[in-house]
Amino acid sequence: MSKKNFEDRDVMPGDKLAIIEVFEDGSGAYQQDGHVRSEELGKAHFDLDKRNVSVEKKTRELIIPKEGMEVLAEAGSVMRMDARVDIFSINGRRIYVPFTGVIHISDAGPRSLRDLGMAVRNGDIVKARIINVKNKMIQLSMRNPEHGVVYAHCSRCGVLLDLDQGRLHCSKCDRVERRKMAKTYGEEKLE
């Protein structure tokens, strides 16, 4: 075979890259019926010294919510017992089609609450941990000190609340509000 056959090239999943007597399969490739084939949509790279072929993936890695991952989300609908949130970041990676999550009142903080509105309000940005993904429902928890509200707006005038001596204070209307705050209130990067 000529050297031209082993130049880097774009490949589709299942494309024949080489025969197994000439090259071994590397990352992104597999062996089938005596051939090395592409496992990914990407660019095939032939290493003539090591005699293997690998495929560099061109598509983005899917971000799928799993238990234990940290998320950033915007509270949409806050009721007495639970809140629906739109998840826009998972493990520090921005996602462009948000997932919907739920925070139950029992997962809002270490203390028991009578009303979830005392911990989080509509429009707040929260940091939470995924505790359950069964039944296509993403359940979140803000129990740990590092989880909770990271940005909140004044419920009277809409200005971003400042953290002042452990309290959330509105610089415009001088209102003081309560939330279950994360340790990183006002410090999270939202991109």
Summary of the structure (lengths in Angstrom):
residues: 191
radius of gyration: 24.9
end to end distance: 50.0
largest distance: 78.4
contacts: 551
relative contact order: 0.12
helix: 7%
strand: 45%
